[in-house]
């Protein structure tokens, strides 16, 4: 690839050998900018996983690097951004597939709007059905009843002041990404999108985000990190320290969030019980238990 790439794709993998191949194949298939495209894969996988070797052997045109530590989503993407050269960046999940050219469109979008900082496009399921592509930023979620933010997204009502596009495929201008200090590496996995869009707003220089529904990609969902919710529950730094850091960073009430999240999880327990899905019901019950533990911990810390 050219050293003077215009657009750099950065993909962070974690035990992603089963999904990275179709992702990279789709990038190659729908590359409409030739040598102006650069692709970097940063592998966070533990020793013994074959994702890195697979990418090196099957996709020699990809710059693959084994991360020296699993510092999470943001840290891995920061590594990839530093190793790439493109004027524009696309942070892409490994559990995604392109179904049409996006790169030429992205470059034109940025060059036609000099204050466009970041944007996303329409997300589809594996069955090519439309799925939520943007959400309320986390500081606004607790202001709405359960299900309303998802409904707003499905209806296509995007508000760039209170919403952010899904992190599965985020296009961002490198200049802006560097101005905001890149990803906050204290956010191990989750809340990165809200944080980035918040910090772009704080630049107060007319920078803005956008959602382009006319362009689409497939997001398989749930497998980009090769980790399931039940495994996250065993990582308190993911579900506790990460979220707590975000809320303290923006002066928000972390315990209010935990109470809200517990209410929503309990609703999901009842929902999956009615649907006779004991596996999903159990996952949510475990989440409720973890939230109770976190609430108890927060209460003890404040006394």
NORMO-V587703 format. One record per pair of residues at least 12 apart in sequence whose ideal C-beta (glycine too) atoms are under 10 Angstrom apart, sorted by the first residue. I is the first residue (numbers start at 1). J is the second residue. D is the distance in Angstrom with one decimal. If there is no record, write none. Layout:
i=<I,I>
j=<J,J>
d=<D,D>
//
This chain:
i=<1,1,1,1,1,1,1,1,1,1,1,1,1,2,2,2,2,2,2,2,3,3,3,4,4,4,4,4,4,5,5,5,5,5,5,5,5,5,5,5,5,6,6,6,6,6,6,6,6,6,6,6,6,6,6,6,6,7,7,7,7,7,7,7,7,7,7,7,7,7,7,7,7,7,7,7,7,8,8,8,8,8,8,8,8,8,8,8,8,8,8,8,8,8,8,9,9,9,9,9,9,9,9,9,9,9,9,9,9,9,9,9,9,9,9,9,9,10,10,10,10,10,10,10,10,10,10,10,10,10,10,10,10,10,10,10,10,10,11,11,11,11,11,11,11,11,11,11,11,11,11,11,11,11,11,11,11,11,11,12,12,12,12,12,12,12,12,12,12,12,12,12,12,12,12,12,12,12,12,12,12,12,12,13,13,13,13,13,13,13,13,13,13,13,13,13,13,13,13,13,13,13,13,14,14,14,14,14,14,14,14,14,14,14,14,14,14,14,14,14,14,14,15,15,15,15,15,15,15,15,15,15,15,15,15,16,16,16,16,16,16,16,16,16,16,16,16,16,16,16,16,17,17,17,17,17,17,17,17,17,17,17,18,18,18,18,18,18,19,19,19,19,19,19,19,19,19,19,20,20,20,20,20,20,20,20,20,20,20,20,21,21,21,21,21,21,22,22,22,22,22,22,22,23,23,23,23,23,23,23,23,23,23,23,23,24,24,24,24,24,24,24,24,24,24,25,25,25,25,26,26,26,26,26,26,26,27,27,27,27,27,27,27,27,27,27,27,28,28,28,28,29,29,29,29,29,30,30,30,30,30,30,30,30,30,31,31,31,31,31,31,32,32,32,32,32,32,32,33,33,33,33,33,33,33,34,34,35,36,36,36,36,36,36,37,37,37,37,37,37,38,38,38,38,38,38,38,38,39,39,39,39,39,39,39,39,39,39,39,40,40,40,40,40,40,40,40,40,40,40,40,40,40,41,41,41,41,41,41,41,41,41,41,41,41,41,42,42,42,42,42,42,42,42,42,42,42,42,42,42,42,43,43,43,43,43,43,43,43,43,44,44,44,44,44,44,44,44,44,44,44,44,45,45,45,45,46,46,47,49,49,51,51,51,51,52,52,52,52,53,55,63,63,63,65,65,65,67,67,70,70,70,71,71,71,72,72,72,72,72,72,72,72,72,72,72,72,73,73,73,73,73,73,73,73,73,73,73,73,73,74,74,74,74,74,74,74,74,74,74,74,74,74,74,74,75,75,75,75,75,75,75,75,76,76,76,76,77,77,77,77,77,77,77,77,77,77,78,78,78,78,78,78,79,81,81,81,81,81,81,82,82,84,85,86,86,86,87,87,87,87,87,87,88,88,88,88,88,88,88,88,88,88,88,88,88,88,89,89,89,89,89,89,89,89,89,89,90,90,90,90,90,90,90,91,91,91,91,91,91,91,91,91,91,91,91,92,92,92,92,92,92,92,92,93,93,93,93,93,93,93,93,93,93,93,93,94,94,94,94,94,94,95,95,95,95,95,95,95,95,95,95,95,96,96,96,96,96,96,96,96,96,96,97,97,97,97,97,97,98,98,98,98,98,99,99,99,99,99,99,100,100,100,100,100,101,102,102,102,102,102,102,102,103,105,105,105,105,105,106,106,106,106,106,107,109,109,109,109,109,110,110,110,110,113,113,114,114,114,115,115,115,115,115,115,116,116,116,116,116,116,116,116,117,117,117,117,117,117,117,117,117,117,117,117,117,117,117,117,117,117,117,118,118,118,118,118,118,118,118,118,118,118,118,118,118,118,118,118,118,119,119,119,119,119,119,119,119,119,119,119,119,119,120,120,120,120,120,120,120,120,120,120,120,120,120,120,120,120,120,120,120,120,120,121,121,121,121,121,121,121,121,121,121,121,121,121,121,122,122,122,122,122,122,122,122,122,122,122,122,123,123,123,123,123,123,123,123,123,123,123,124,124,124,124,125,125,125,125,126,126,126,126,127,128,128,130,130,130,130,130,131,131,131,131,131,131,131,131,132,132,132,132,132,132,132,132,133,133,133,133,133,133,133,133,133,133,133,133,133,133,134,134,134,134,134,134,134,134,134,134,134,134,134,134,134,134,134,135,135,135,135,135,135,135,135,135,135,135,135,136,136,136,136,136,136,136,136,136,136,137,137,137,137,137,137,137,137,137,137,137,137,137,137,138,138,138,138,138,138,138,138,138,138,138,138,138,139,139,139,139,139,139,139,139,139,139,140,140,140,140,140,141,141,141,141,141,142,142,142,142,142,142,142,142,142,143,143,145,145,145,146,146,146,146,146,146,146,147,147,149,153,153,153,156,156,157,158,158,158,158,158,159,160,160,160,160,160,160,160,161,161,161,161,162,163,163,163,163,163,164,164,164,164,164,164,164,164,164,164,165,165,165,165,165,165,165,166,166,166,166,167,167,167,167,167,167,167,167,168,168,168,168,168,168,168,169,169,169,169,169,170,170,170,170,170,171,171,171,171,172,172,172,172,173,173,175,176,176,176,176,176,176,176,177,177,177,179,179,179,179,179,180,180,180,180,180,180,180,180,180,180,181,181,182,182,183,183,183,184,184,184,184,184,184,186,186,186,186,186,186,187,187,187,187,187,187,187,188,188,188,188,188,188,188,188,189,189,189,189,189,189,189,189,189,190,190,190,190,190,190,191,191,191,191,191,191,192,192,194,194,195,195,195,195,196,197,198,198,198,199,225,228,229,229,229,229,229,229,230,230,230,230,230,232,232,233,233,233,233,233,233,233,234,234,236,236,236,236,239,239,239,239,239,239,239,240,240,240,240,240,240,240,240,243,243,243,243,244,244,244,244,254,254,254,255,255,255,255,255,257,258,258,258,258,258,258,259,259,260,261,261,261,261,261,261,262,262,262,262,262,262,262,263,263,264,264,264,264,265,265,265,265,265,265,265,265,265,265,266,266,266,266,266,267,268,268,268,268,268,268,268,269,269,269,269,269,269,269,269,270,271,272,272,273>
j=<34,35,36,37,38,39,40,61,62,63,84,85,86,34,35,36,37,38,85,86,35,38,85,35,36,38,85,86,87,33,35,36,37,38,39,40,84,85,86,87,88,33,34,35,36,37,38,85,86,87,88,103,104,106,107,110,111,31,33,36,37,38,39,84,86,87,88,89,90,102,103,104,106,107,110,171,174,36,37,38,39,40,63,80,81,83,84,85,86,87,88,89,90,91,174,23,24,27,31,37,38,39,40,41,62,80,84,86,88,89,90,91,92,102,103,169,171,38,39,40,41,42,63,76,77,78,79,80,81,82,83,84,86,89,90,91,92,170,23,24,27,39,40,41,42,43,55,62,64,76,77,80,90,91,92,93,94,96,224,40,41,42,43,44,67,70,71,72,73,74,75,76,77,78,79,80,91,92,93,94,189,224,225,41,42,43,44,45,49,51,52,54,55,64,66,67,76,93,94,95,224,225,226,42,43,44,45,46,49,51,67,70,72,73,76,94,189,223,224,225,226,227,43,44,45,46,48,49,50,51,94,223,225,226,227,41,43,44,45,49,51,52,54,55,93,94,95,223,224,225,226,43,45,49,50,51,52,53,54,55,94,226,51,54,94,95,223,226,51,93,94,95,96,97,220,223,224,226,41,43,51,52,54,55,58,59,62,64,94,95,51,54,55,58,59,94,94,95,96,97,98,218,220,39,41,92,93,94,95,96,97,98,218,220,224,39,41,54,55,58,59,61,62,94,97,58,59,97,98,96,97,98,99,100,217,218,39,59,61,62,90,92,96,97,98,102,103,59,61,62,98,97,98,99,100,101,97,98,99,100,101,102,103,104,217,61,98,101,102,103,104,100,101,102,103,104,105,107,101,102,103,104,105,106,107,103,104,61,86,87,88,103,104,107,61,86,90,103,104,107,61,62,63,83,84,85,86,89,55,59,61,62,63,64,80,84,86,90,92,62,63,64,65,77,79,80,81,82,83,84,85,86,89,54,55,56,59,62,63,64,65,66,76,80,92,94,63,64,65,66,67,71,75,76,77,78,79,80,81,82,83,55,56,64,65,66,67,70,76,94,66,67,69,70,71,72,73,75,76,79,225,226,66,67,70,226,70,226,66,66,226,64,66,94,226,64,65,66,67,66,94,80,83,84,79,80,83,79,80,188,189,225,183,185,188,183,185,186,187,188,189,190,192,225,237,238,242,91,93,167,183,185,187,188,189,190,191,192,224,225,91,182,183,184,185,186,187,188,189,190,191,192,195,196,242,182,183,184,185,186,187,188,189,91,183,185,189,89,91,92,167,170,177,182,183,185,192,177,181,182,183,184,185,182,172,174,177,178,182,183,178,182,174,174,103,107,174,107,110,111,173,174,175,103,106,107,109,110,111,116,171,172,173,174,175,176,177,106,118,170,171,172,173,174,176,177,178,102,103,106,169,170,171,172,118,167,168,169,170,171,172,177,183,192,193,196,167,168,169,170,171,217,219,224,166,167,168,169,170,217,219,220,221,223,224,225,168,220,223,224,225,226,126,168,218,219,220,221,222,223,224,225,226,123,124,168,169,217,218,219,220,221,224,124,126,217,218,219,220,169,215,216,217,218,124,128,215,216,217,218,121,214,215,216,217,215,121,169,171,212,215,216,217,171,121,171,212,214,215,119,121,171,212,215,171,121,171,210,212,215,171,172,173,174,208,210,173,206,207,173,176,205,206,207,208,171,172,173,176,207,208,209,210,171,172,173,175,176,177,179,180,196,197,200,201,203,205,206,207,208,209,210,160,164,165,170,171,172,173,176,177,180,193,196,197,200,207,208,209,210,160,165,169,170,171,172,173,208,209,210,211,212,215,133,134,158,163,164,165,166,167,168,169,170,171,172,193,209,210,211,212,213,215,217,133,165,166,169,170,171,210,211,212,213,214,215,216,217,134,156,165,166,169,211,212,213,214,215,216,217,153,165,166,168,169,213,216,217,218,219,221,216,217,218,219,218,219,220,221,218,219,220,221,218,216,218,153,154,156,213,216,150,153,154,166,168,218,219,221,149,150,151,152,153,154,166,219,153,154,156,158,165,166,168,169,211,212,213,216,217,219,149,152,153,156,157,158,159,160,163,164,165,166,193,197,209,211,213,149,150,152,153,162,163,164,165,166,167,193,194,148,149,150,152,153,159,162,163,164,194,159,161,162,163,164,191,193,194,195,196,197,198,201,250,164,190,191,193,194,195,198,243,246,247,250,252,257,162,191,194,198,246,247,250,251,252,257,159,161,162,163,194,194,257,260,261,264,252,253,256,257,259,260,261,263,264,162,260,263,264,267,260,263,264,265,267,268,271,264,267,163,165,166,211,211,213,211,209,210,211,212,213,211,197,200,201,208,209,210,211,197,201,208,209,197,193,194,197,209,211,192,193,194,195,196,197,198,200,209,211,193,196,197,209,210,211,212,193,211,219,221,190,191,192,193,194,196,219,224,193,217,218,219,220,221,224,215,216,217,218,219,192,193,196,197,209,209,210,212,215,196,197,200,209,200,207,207,196,199,200,203,205,207,209,196,199,200,199,200,203,205,207,195,196,197,198,199,200,201,202,203,207,196,199,196,199,195,196,199,196,199,242,245,246,249,241,242,244,245,246,249,238,241,242,243,245,246,249,235,237,238,239,241,242,243,245,224,225,227,232,235,237,238,239,242,232,238,239,242,243,246,242,243,245,246,247,249,242,246,246,250,245,246,249,250,209,209,246,249,250,249,238,283,280,283,284,286,287,290,279,282,283,286,287,287,290,283,286,287,289,290,291,293,286,290,290,293,294,297,258,261,287,290,291,293,294,254,258,290,291,293,294,297,298,257,258,261,294,257,258,294,298,294,295,298,294,295,298,299,302,291,291,292,294,295,297,298,291,295,291,287,288,290,291,294,295,287,288,290,291,292,294,295,288,291,284,287,288,291,283,284,285,286,287,288,289,290,291,292,284,285,287,288,291,284,280,281,283,284,285,287,288,281,282,283,284,285,286,287,288,284,284,284,285,285>
d=<9.3,5.9,8.5,6.6,4.7,7.4,9.7,6.5,8.8,7.7,9.7,9.1,9.7,8.5,4.2,6.3,8.5,7.4,8.5,9.8,9.7,8.7,6.2,8.8,7.9,9.5,6.9,9.0,9.1,9.0,7.7,5.8,6.4,3.7,9.3,10.0,7.1,5.1,4.4,8.0,9.2,6.5,9.9,9.4,4.0,7.6,8.6,9.3,5.8,5.6,6.6,8.3,9.7,9.3,5.8,9.5,9.6,9.9,6.5,6.5,5.7,7.3,9.7,9.3,4.8,7.3,4.7,7.5,6.4,9.3,5.3,9.0,6.3,6.0,9.0,8.3,9.7,9.8,7.9,4.4,7.5,6.5,9.3,8.0,7.5,8.8,3.5,6.4,3.1,8.4,7.4,5.5,7.2,9.7,7.9,9.8,9.4,6.4,9.7,7.0,7.0,4.6,7.0,8.9,9.0,8.8,8.2,8.2,10.0,7.9,4.7,8.2,5.5,9.8,8.3,9.5,9.9,9.2,8.2,5.2,8.1,7.0,9.8,8.4,5.5,9.1,8.5,3.5,5.8,9.7,8.4,6.2,9.1,6.3,7.1,5.4,7.1,9.8,7.0,8.0,8.8,7.3,7.2,4.9,7.2,9.2,9.0,8.6,9.5,9.1,8.8,7.4,9.0,8.0,5.2,7.3,5.4,8.7,9.3,9.6,7.9,5.0,7.9,6.0,8.1,9.7,9.8,8.7,5.9,8.9,8.7,3.6,5.6,9.7,8.3,6.8,8.0,9.0,8.1,7.5,9.9,8.4,8.4,6.0,7.2,4.8,6.6,6.4,8.8,4.9,7.9,9.5,7.7,9.0,10.0,9.3,8.3,9.3,5.0,9.8,8.5,8.7,7.9,9.8,7.7,4.5,5.5,8.4,8.2,7.9,9.5,7.0,9.3,8.8,8.2,8.3,9.2,9.9,8.0,4.8,4.8,6.8,9.3,8.7,5.2,7.5,9.7,5.2,9.4,6.7,9.8,9.2,7.8,3.2,7.4,8.9,7.9,9.1,7.2,8.4,5.0,9.9,8.9,9.1,9.1,4.3,7.5,7.8,7.4,8.1,5.6,9.7,8.2,6.7,5.2,4.6,9.1,8.7,5.2,8.8,9.5,8.6,9.0,9.7,9.5,9.3,7.7,8.1,9.3,8.9,5.3,4.8,8.7,9.1,6.8,5.8,7.7,8.2,7.2,9.1,6.1,9.9,6.8,6.3,9.1,8.6,9.5,9.9,4.7,8.7,10.0,7.2,8.7,6.7,8.4,9.5,9.5,9.2,9.1,5.4,9.8,9.3,9.0,9.9,9.4,7.4,8.0,5.2,7.2,5.7,5.9,8.2,9.6,9.2,9.6,7.2,7.8,9.6,7.1,7.8,5.1,9.1,6.3,8.6,9.7,9.1,8.5,8.1,9.3,8.0,4.3,4.1,7.3,9.7,8.4,8.3,6.1,9.1,9.7,8.6,9.5,8.1,9.4,8.9,6.1,9.3,8.8,7.8,7.6,9.2,9.4,9.4,7.2,9.4,9.9,9.2,9.4,4.4,7.6,6.2,4.7,6.9,7.8,9.9,9.4,9.7,8.9,7.6,9.6,6.5,9.4,9.2,3.8,8.0,5.7,4.5,8.3,9.6,8.5,9.8,4.6,5.5,9.9,9.0,6.8,9.5,9.9,9.9,8.2,9.5,10.0,7.9,9.1,7.8,9.4,8.1,9.4,5.8,9.8,9.9,9.4,9.1,7.1,9.4,5.5,6.4,5.6,9.8,9.6,7.9,7.2,4.8,6.8,9.1,9.5,8.6,9.9,9.3,8.9,7.3,4.6,7.7,7.1,9.7,8.6,4.5,8.3,9.6,5.5,5.0,9.7,9.4,9.9,9.8,5.1,9.1,8.1,5.6,7.3,4.7,7.3,9.7,9.7,7.6,9.8,8.0,9.4,8.1,5.5,8.2,5.3,9.9,9.0,4.5,7.2,9.0,5.0,4.5,9.4,10.0,7.9,7.3,9.7,6.7,7.1,5.2,6.2,9.4,8.3,9.7,8.8,5.1,8.1,4.3,7.6,7.7,8.5,8.4,5.2,9.3,8.4,9.3,8.1,8.6,7.9,7.6,7.3,9.9,9.8,9.9,8.3,8.8,9.2,8.4,8.5,5.9,8.1,4.9,9.3,9.5,9.7,8.7,6.6,7.7,7.0,7.6,6.4,6.0,9.1,9.1,9.9,10.0,9.9,6.0,7.6,8.8,7.0,9.0,7.2,3.7,5.0,9.0,8.8,9.2,9.2,8.2,8.1,8.9,9.2,7.9,7.5,9.5,7.7,7.3,4.9,7.9,9.8,6.0,8.7,7.4,9.6,7.8,3.2,6.0,5.2,8.2,5.4,7.6,8.1,9.7,9.3,5.1,8.4,9.0,9.8,9.4,7.1,9.5,4.4,9.4,9.2,8.1,9.9,9.8,8.8,9.4,9.8,8.7,5.3,9.7,9.6,9.3,9.5,7.9,5.5,9.6,8.1,9.3,9.5,4.7,5.3,9.5,6.6,9.9,9.2,7.5,6.6,8.4,6.4,8.3,9.9,8.3,8.5,8.9,10.0,9.6,6.6,8.4,8.0,9.4,7.6,5.7,7.9,8.9,6.3,6.4,9.2,5.5,9.1,10.0,6.5,7.4,5.9,6.4,9.3,10.0,9.4,9.7,9.5,8.2,7.2,5.1,7.7,5.5,9.5,6.1,10.0,7.9,7.8,6.9,6.7,7.1,5.2,7.9,9.9,7.1,8.9,7.5,4.7,8.2,7.1,9.2,8.6,8.9,9.6,9.3,9.6,7.3,5.3,8.0,9.4,8.5,9.8,9.4,9.2,7.4,4.4,7.0,9.5,9.8,6.7,8.6,8.9,8.9,3.9,8.6,9.7,9.4,8.2,5.7,8.8,8.6,9.7,7.6,9.1,6.6,4.3,6.7,7.5,4.6,4.3,8.8,9.0,8.6,9.9,5.6,6.0,5.7,6.4,5.2,7.2,9.3,7.8,9.4,8.6,6.9,4.5,8.4,7.6,8.9,9.9,9.0,5.5,7.8,7.4,7.5,9.8,6.2,6.4,5.8,9.7,10.0,7.0,6.5,8.0,8.8,6.8,8.1,8.3,9.5,5.8,8.7,6.8,9.4,8.3,9.4,7.7,8.6,5.7,7.9,8.6,5.0,9.0,8.4,9.5,9.7,7.6,7.7,6.9,9.1,7.7,9.3,5.9,10.0,8.5,7.9,9.5,9.0,9.8,9.4,9.6,7.8,4.6,5.6,6.0,9.0,9.7,7.1,9.2,7.9,6.6,7.7,6.2,9.6,6.7,5.4,8.6,4.3,8.6,9.0,8.9,9.3,8.9,5.0,9.4,8.0,9.3,9.3,4.0,6.3,6.1,8.9,9.4,8.4,7.5,6.5,6.7,4.4,7.2,6.9,8.4,9.8,9.3,6.9,6.8,6.1,8.2,8.4,4.5,7.9,9.4,6.6,9.8,7.9,5.2,8.1,9.6,9.2,5.9,4.3,6.5,6.1,9.5,6.1,6.3,9.1,9.9,8.1,2.6,6.0,8.5,8.4,6.3,6.0,7.1,9.9,8.9,8.0,8.1,5.6,7.5,9.6,9.3,9.5,7.2,7.9,9.4,6.5,9.7,7.9,9.8,7.5,5.0,7.4,7.9,4.0,6.3,6.3,9.6,8.8,9.9,9.8,9.8,8.1,7.5,4.8,7.5,6.5,4.5,7.6,9.3,8.7,5.6,6.4,7.4,10.0,7.5,6.6,7.8,4.9,8.8,5.4,6.9,5.0,7.2,7.2,7.5,8.0,7.4,6.2,8.5,5.5,8.2,9.2,8.3,6.9,9.6,7.0,8.7,8.8,8.4,9.5,8.5,7.9,8.7,9.9,9.4,7.0,7.6,8.2,5.4,9.0,8.8,3.8,6.0,7.0,9.9,6.4,9.0,8.6,8.5,6.3,5.3,8.7,9.0,6.7,9.6,7.6,9.1,9.5,8.7,9.5,8.6,5.5,9.0,9.3,5.5,9.0,9.3,5.0,6.4,4.7,6.3,9.0,9.8,9.3,5.5,9.8,5.6,7.7,8.4,5.9,9.9,6.4,6.6,8.3,7.0,9.7,7.9,8.5,8.8,4.7,9.7,7.4,8.5,8.6,5.9,5.7,8.1,8.7,10.0,9.2,6.2,6.4,5.3,9.1,7.8,4.1,8.7,9.9,6.2,6.5,9.5,9.5,8.8,8.8,5.8,8.7,4.5,8.6,9.2,8.3,6.5,8.2,8.7,8.4,7.9,8.8,9.9,7.0,7.8,8.4,8.0,5.8,9.3,5.6,9.1,9.6,9.7,5.2,8.2,9.0,9.1,8.2,7.6,9.1,9.3,8.9,8.9,6.4,6.1,8.9,4.5,8.6,9.7,9.6,9.4,9.6,9.9,9.4,9.9,9.0,7.6,5.0,9.9,5.7,8.5,9.8,9.0,8.9,8.8,9.8,8.7,9.5,8.3,6.1,10.0,9.0,8.0,4.3,9.7,8.3,9.6,8.2,9.7,8.8,5.7,4.9,6.6,7.8,9.4,7.4,8.9,9.3,9.5,9.7,9.4,7.9,8.4,8.0,9.5,4.5,5.6,9.0,7.4,4.0,8.3,9.4,7.1,9.5,7.0,10.0,8.1,7.0,8.4,5.7,9.3,7.1,9.6,7.3,9.7,9.1,9.6,6.0,4.4,9.4,8.6,10.0,9.1,9.6,7.8,9.5,4.4,9.2,7.8,7.0,9.6,10.0,5.5,9.9,7.3,9.0,7.0,7.7,9.5,9.5,9.7,9.5,9.1,9.9,7.4,9.9,8.5,9.0,9.5,8.3,9.6,9.2,9.3,6.2,7.4,9.3,6.0,9.9,8.0,9.9,9.1,8.7,8.5,6.3,8.8,8.6,8.9,6.7,9.7,9.1,4.1,6.1,9.9,7.9,7.0,9.4,9.9,7.3,9.0,9.9,7.7,7.0,9.9,8.4,8.3,9.8,7.8,8.3,7.7,7.9,7.3,9.8,4.7,8.5,8.2,9.8,9.5,5.4,8.7,6.4,6.3,9.0,8.1,6.1,5.4,9.7,7.5,4.8,9.9,9.0,9.8,6.5,8.4,8.0,8.6,9.5,5.5,9.5,6.8,9.0,7.1,8.3,5.8,7.0,8.3,6.5,6.6,8.2,4.4,9.0,9.3,9.5,9.2,7.1,8.8,9.4,6.4,7.5,8.6,9.2,5.9,9.4,8.8,6.9,9.8,9.9,8.2,9.6,5.5,8.7,8.0,6.8,9.8,10.0,8.6,6.0,6.3,8.9,8.9,8.8,8.6,5.6,6.6,8.2,5.0,9.8,9.6,9.9,9.2,8.0,8.3,7.8,8.9,10.0,9.5,8.5,6.3,8.4,9.7,7.2,9.4,9.2,8.6,9.8,8.8,5.4,7.6,8.9,7.0,8.3,8.7,8.8,9.1,9.3,8.7,8.3,9.1,10.0,6.8,9.1,6.8,5.3,7.8,8.2,10.0,5.8,9.1,5.7,5.2,9.7,6.8,8.5,7.0,9.9,8.4,9.4,10.0,5.9,9.1,9.7,8.6,6.2,9.5,4.4,7.0,9.0,7.1,9.8,9.6,9.4,9.6,9.9,9.7,9.6,5.3,8.4,9.4,4.8,4.9,9.6,9.0,6.3,10.0,7.9,9.0,9.4,5.9,9.2,8.9,7.8,8.2,8.9,4.5,9.5,8.2,9.0,5.7,8.9,9.2,4.6,5.6,10.0,8.6,6.5,9.1,8.5,6.3,9.2,9.4>
//
